[in-house]
Amino acid sequence: MKGNPLFSRYTAKSEEKIRQAAGIVEWCYQNQQFCPLDQIIKKGYKFAFQYVQQQDQIDFEHFMRSFAKRQKGKSIKEIELINQNIVVWYLCTRENKPIIKTNVAWQSFQKVLFSTLNETRLERVMFSNETLEKHREEIDDLYQEYNIPKYFRFDTLGFFIEFLIGHRYKKICEKNPKWDTKEIEQQVFQRTPTKFIAISGFTSYVKSTSAFTSGASRGQFPL
């Protein structure tokens, strides 16, 4: 793990915690004793852990809806949902539990996960100082067009996409106050730039939970 470029994305404190967790995982696999690891999982992802234990086969669509329902209408961040699914996926793999792979939720999760795993390699080019300066004018125009706070920190591409979706959703609500949720959702992805989001796996992934409509309609996206 020494010298791994992944760690350049984290603070020294976070890096140390990641290394400690990796050490626990390594010990558990070397000794085939997973109690210490399960204790950590249950502390941070109790619902995911219990869900896997209670199911004979795992349906990611059902899991995400169940998880969203337990949030009682609270907005769910993209990274939180990804982490929950990763935990479920890991436990299924470790315990050889079958996964239903025919629904959109599983397929979208795989696309998002694949993109995430490749993010480190791509970000070296996409978010380099050279690229930033090359497209400075276009970036400034984008921020101005969608009233994006200039110094707002977007930790992931997902947060930025959520912002664009939430901005578009809010504008449609203001213009058409009598429309229902379904009509608004249909219009959100009809115009740029959100129409380009619709062709990615991210859209179906977010819309498969209540996070999209509940968060955007209450203005909980960072507008």
C-alpha positions in Angstrom: 0.0 0.0 0.0 3.0 2.3 0.4 3.1 4.9 -2.4 -0.4 4.0 -3.6 -1.7 7.1 -5.6 -5.1 6.5 -4.1 -3.9 8.0 -0.9 -3.1 11.4 -2.5 -6.9 12.0 -2.4 -7.1 11.9 1.4 -5.9 13.8 4.4 -3.1 12.3 6.5 -5.7 11.5 9.2 -8.0 9.7 6.8 -5.1 7.9 5.2 -4.1 6.6 8.6 -7.6 5.3 9.3 -7.7 3.6 5.9 -4.4 1.9 6.5 -5.6 0.7 9.9 -8.8 -0.7 8.4 -6.8 -2.4 5.6 -4.7 -4.0 8.3 -7.7 -5.4 10.1 -9.1 -6.8 6.8 -5.7 -8.5 6.0 -5.6 -10.0 9.5 -9.2 -11.4 9.2 -8.4 -13.0 5.8 -5.1 -14.5 7.0 -6.8 -16.0 10.0 -10.2 -16.6 8.5 -11.8 -14.9 11.4 -14.2 -12.1 10.4 -15.6 -11.1 13.7 -13.4 -7.9 14.0 -14.4 -6.8 10.5 -18.1 -7.6 11.0 -18.0 -5.5 14.2 -16.7 -2.5 12.2 -19.3 -3.1 9.4 -22.2 -3.3 11.9 -21.0 -0.1 13.6 -21.2 1.9 10.3 -23.5 -0.1 8.1 -25.8 -2.0 10.5 -28.8 -2.0 8.2 -26.8 -3.4 5.3 -25.3 -6.1 7.5 -28.7 -7.2 8.9 -30.3 -7.1 5.4 -27.8 -9.5 4.0 -28.1 -11.9 7.0 -31.9 -11.9 6.6 -32.1 -12.6 2.9 -31.6 -15.8 1.0 -30.8 -13.8 -2.2 -30.0 -10.2 -2.6 -32.1 -7.8 -4.7 -30.3 -4.4 -4.9 -33.4 -2.6 -6.0 -35.3 -3.9 -2.9 -32.3 -3.1 -0.7 -32.0 0.5 -1.9 -35.7 1.2 -1.5 -35.7 -0.4 2.0 -32.7 1.7 2.9 -34.3 4.9 1.6 -37.5 4.2 3.4 -35.6 3.9 6.7 -34.2 7.5 6.2 -37.8 8.8 6.6 -37.6 11.3 3.8 -34.1 12.5 4.5 -31.9 13.3 1.4 -29.4 10.5 0.7 -26.1 11.5 -0.8 -24.8 9.5 -3.7 -21.6 8.4 -1.9 -23.6 7.1 1.0 -25.7 4.9 -1.2 -22.7 3.7 -3.1 -21.0 2.7 0.2 -24.1 0.9 1.4 -24.2 -1.1 -1.8 -20.5 -1.9 -1.7 -20.9 -3.3 1.8 -23.9 -5.5 0.7 -21.9 -6.6 -2.4 -18.8 -7.5 -0.3 -20.9 -9.5 2.2 -22.7 -11.4 -0.6 -19.3 -12.2 -2.2 -17.8 -13.4 1.1 -20.8 -15.5 2.1 -21.6 -16.7 -1.4 -25.1 -15.3 -1.4 -26.8 -15.1 -4.9 -27.5 -11.7 -6.3 -30.4 -10.8 -8.7 -28.5 -9.3 -11.6 -31.4 -8.7 -14.0 -32.8 -5.5 -12.6 -31.7 -1.9 -13.4 -30.5 -1.2 -9.8 -27.8 -3.9 -10.0 -26.7 -2.9 -13.5 -26.6 0.8 -12.6 -24.6 0.0 -9.5 -22.0 -1.9 -11.5 -21.7 1.0 -13.9 -21.3 3.6 -11.1 -18.8 1.3 -9.3 -16.8 0.8 -12.5 -16.7 4.5 -13.1 -15.6 5.1 -9.5 -12.8 2.5 -9.7 -11.5 4.3 -12.8 -11.9 7.8 -11.4 -8.4 7.9 -9.9 -6.7 7.3 -13.3 -9.0 9.7 -15.2 -8.8 12.5 -12.7 -5.1 12.9 -13.2 -5.8 14.2 -16.6 -9.4 15.6 -16.3 -8.7 17.6 -13.1 -5.0 18.6 -13.7 -4.0 22.2 -13.5 -3.3 22.1 -17.2 -6.8 21.0 -18.0 -8.3 23.5 -15.6 -6.5 26.4 -17.2 -7.3 25.2 -20.7 -11.0 25.2 -20.0 -11.1 28.1 -17.5 -13.4 30.2 -19.7 -15.9 27.3 -20.3 -15.9 26.5 -16.6 -16.6 30.1 -15.6 -19.5 30.3 -18.1 -21.0 27.1 -16.7 -20.9 28.4 -13.1 -22.5 31.6 -14.2 -25.2 29.9 -16.3 -26.4 27.7 -13.4 -25.7 30.1 -10.5 -23.1 27.7 -9.0 -21.3 29.2 -6.0 -17.8 29.9 -7.3 -16.1 28.6 -4.2 -18.5 25.8 -3.4 -16.6 22.5 -2.9 -17.8 19.5 -4.9 -16.1 16.5 -3.3 -17.2 14.2 -6.1 -18.6 14.3 -9.6 -21.8 12.9 -8.1 -22.3 16.0 -5.9 -21.8 18.2 -8.9 -24.4 16.2 -10.9 -26.8 16.3 -8.0 -26.4 20.1 -8.0 -27.3 20.4 -11.7 -30.3 18.0 -11.3 -31.5 19.9 -8.2 -31.1 23.3 -9.9 -33.1 22.1 -13.0 -35.8 20.5 -10.8 -36.2 23.7 -8.7 -36.5 25.8 -11.8 -39.3 23.6 -13.3 -41.1 23.6 -9.9 -41.1 27.4 -9.8 -42.3 27.7 -13.4 -44.9 24.9 -13.2 -46.2 24.8 -9.5 -49.2 22.7 -10.4 -47.2 19.8 -12.0 -46.9 16.6 -10.1 -43.6 14.8 -9.4 -43.8 12.5 -12.4 -44.3 15.4 -14.9 -41.4 17.3 -13.4 -39.0 14.3 -13.5 -39.8 13.8 -17.1 -38.8 17.4 -17.9 -35.7 17.5 -15.8 -33.7 15.4 -18.3 -35.0 17.0 -21.5 -32.7 19.9 -21.7 -28.9 20.5 -21.4 -26.9 19.8 -19.4 -29.1 17.4 -17.4 -30.2 15.6 -20.6 -26.7 14.3 -21.0 -26.9 12.9 -17.4 -29.9 10.8 -18.5 -27.8 8.6 -20.8 -25.5 7.6 -17.9 -26.1 5.0 -15.3 -26.1 7.7 -12.6 -29.7 8.8 -13.4 -31.4 5.4 -13.0 -29.2 4.8 -9.9 -30.4 7.9 -8.2 -34.0 7.7 -9.3 -34.2 4.1 -8.1 -34.4 5.5 -4.6 -36.5 8.3 -3.1 -33.4 10.5 -2.8 -33.9 12.3 -6.1 -37.5 13.5 -5.7 -37.4 14.0 -1.9 -34.1 15.8 -1.9 -34.7 18.1 -4.9 -38.3 18.9 -4.1 -37.4 20.1 -0.6 -34.3 22.0 -1.8 -31.9 19.8 0.0 -29.5 19.7 -2.9 -26.8 22.3 -2.5 -28.5 25.1 -4.4 
